[in-house]
Amino acid sequence: MKKILLTLLIFWLSAFTNQSQPIKTNSSYKGGEWFQFRIHYGIFNASFATLELKEESLNGKEVYHVVGNGQTTGLASLFFKVDDNYESYFDKQTGQPYKFIRKIDEGGHTKDLEINFDYKTNKAVLEDHKHDTEKSFKIKEGIQDLLSAFYYLRDRVDINNINKGDEYVSDMLFDDDGIFKFKLKYLGRETLNTKFGKVRCLKFRPFVQSGRIFKEEESLTLWVSDDDNKMPIRVKADILVGSIKADLEAFKGLKHQFKIHMN
């Protein structure tokens, strides 16, 4: 199960960005929002992951602080233990990230990274605390980290003006591999049966790197609620050693009403 949770979080939390979209005044989220997801690997309930959004101040700026945690549970933890922590501090008005933290332990594979974004110098500095090293990257406006990208999307995708086949491309930085282009394609609408009832969703296809973990570039599918919350409902991925599915298990602190459809 090596890197399963990391892989899931990467493409589920960073799925959407469209830098050309203007900032919307009616935000899709607020401080206090919390999600919990149950991640299935084959027939096993492999792990849980949570996202919590807080309102804080960083270096005199009003920011959102989002914390993502993931841990294996039950039988899965006997074979492969995962304890992952991700954090992002991003501007409440623009959505641009100021700081990103990644601390992971996946079966003994560990990382301890911190990225600080400086928009005055157009530079991001990545500190590797495990190896006591530092790297610098040139950045442009609109860059996102792994967590800030998810929230950036939710304030910019217009559910009333999205067309099947639309594609989104973004610069992203979250690891020492450097900045990369991430692409996402909108597939249309679909209604899912969930533990909460029937939920109308927007369906997307992130294009991922094939060969290392995924079978093909189009091995991942993501569903988000077709409402003002635009919250993640389900993600499915075909990997080289099976398949993964993550479902929304619990939530609280939504800014907008979450509509369930009985028919």
Buried (B, 14 or more C-beta within 10 A) or exposed (E): BBBBBBBBBBBBBBBBBBBEBEEEEEBBBEBEBBBBBBBBBEEBBBBBBBBBBBEEEBEEEEBBBBBBBBBBBEEBBEEBBBBBBBBBBBBEEEBBBBBBBBBBBBEEEEBBBBBBBEBEEEEBBBBBEEEEEEEEBEBEEBBBBBBBBBBBBBBBBEBEEBEEEBEBEBBBBBBBEEBEEBEBBBBEBBEBEBEBEBBBBBBBBBBBEEEEBBBEBBBBBBBBBBBBBBBBBBBBBBBEEEEBBBBBBEBEEBBBEEBEEEE
